[in-house]
Amino acid sequence: MPTWNPTDYQTYLDLRTRPSRDLVQRIPISPARIIDLGCGPGNSTAVCAERWPTASIVGLDNSAEMIESARTTQSNRTWLVGDIGEWIRQPSGIEHEVDLIFSSAALQWVEDHARIFPRLLHKLAPRGVFACQMPAHDAIPNQLMRDMAASERWHHWFPNRQAKEWRSHSLDFYYAILVASAKWLDLWATDYLQIMSDVDDIVEWYKSTGLRPYLECIQDNDHRQEFLEEYRSRLFAAYPKSEAGGVPFLFRRIFIVAGVA
């Protein structure tokens, strides 16, 4: 059964960490207390620590494997195994307030953004900031996964024609749900052109993230490999090799930075 694997995730760690570095540059405060929601193996937490070396930082992730990897490399921080949604639903007393709620490629796994994103702002200390980045939902590789799950060939493993997957929305959506709670908002999207050596690299990129809910649905190892092979063949048509070498892989991420009074 596929699980969160720190080793697989860190195969492309520089590429996965770059959006975190871009995000911290747009945060206009010097926070004393930070929580990194969905910290994974701690790469995004390390970015925060580099930017604000005197801050007290807590990393939260629901994967014990990821937290253990983070604790091994950054033993001087506080690491918690826990569910992001449960943390958001906790009472917002002053003793729980933080100056910065930071999240890099994690909140797309939490449901009901219209309800939870405004709640995140209410958990901030005065003049605090919520900052996150997430992958765009409409990328071609994600649509190919959905198409396969909805097909007759894979109906046995996907009786509802879909997997329980992640979700992000348009920037207009986040503006509409946050504007009433925020003093100011900064919303943007960035297309990262990542040059992969071949299509297999794109498959490996998604195996540790977006493909996980699909692979978890397929209980048979042989069928799981067949699913990956079909997915790989569909990617070939969408991502041809460049004459200059390598496979250009455009990856869009959306960014949200919101401050409170």
Phi, psi and omega in degrees: 000127179299138176229171174292118185246109181302324181295313178298316182298323184277359177302323180243044190298321180298317179292322180289333184273337184305315178299327177296319179295321178292323183293316184295335180291344182258011181260112192267027178232168172246088187288143175268331181232124184232141166237134179255104183276123183073049188290345181059223180279010175096006181293319178289325177297320179296326177296316178297318181294325177292322182284322182229078189296340181264358183286151170272120188237133176245132175253130182237131177207149181275358179260116177297327179295317179295316181296320179296321177296317179296317182296327180294321185268337181224072187289346182274004180251169176264125182238131183234133171271119182187167182269131181299315181300320178294320178298318181295325183281349179297151178304144185262060177286162184299332181289343180259357184292146176230160181278330181221123167259114185245139178209127182239111177055050180223321187291347175294343179274353182260134185278163171064060181298328181299332180265317190279330182294314174299326179297326178299321179295326180286349178269000182275150170290163176308135182065020178282171184227138169253128182223129178212160170223146181217154173290147175291144188284335191263019179295149182304313181301325178290322178293325178296320176300315181296319179298318180294317180296331181274354184278160179297324184302324186252017183298328181302319183269343180232071184299335178266008178066022179196164173253162174281100188244183181278169181209133166229166186234184180286161177296327176301321179299313182290327174299314184296324184273345185253339190299328181287336184259344186260148171282325177209156181224145175225111185234134178200170176231148178228132173264117177261120177270104182258123181268112179261155182290326177197180182295330178303326179294325178293320177299314181296323178303314185276339180301327182268002180222263189298331180282344186304314180298329179286315180293330178293331180287335185266106187279345182261128183298319180295316179294326178297318177293323177296322177299316179296322179294318178294319178299317179299317182294325177291325179294328182303320181290328184274336186229078178287159176289144177280147175298337179277354180107145179079174180245112177293126184234101182277123184235113182266136175233146176253144185237139179226124173231124183227133179247152179245165182288000000 
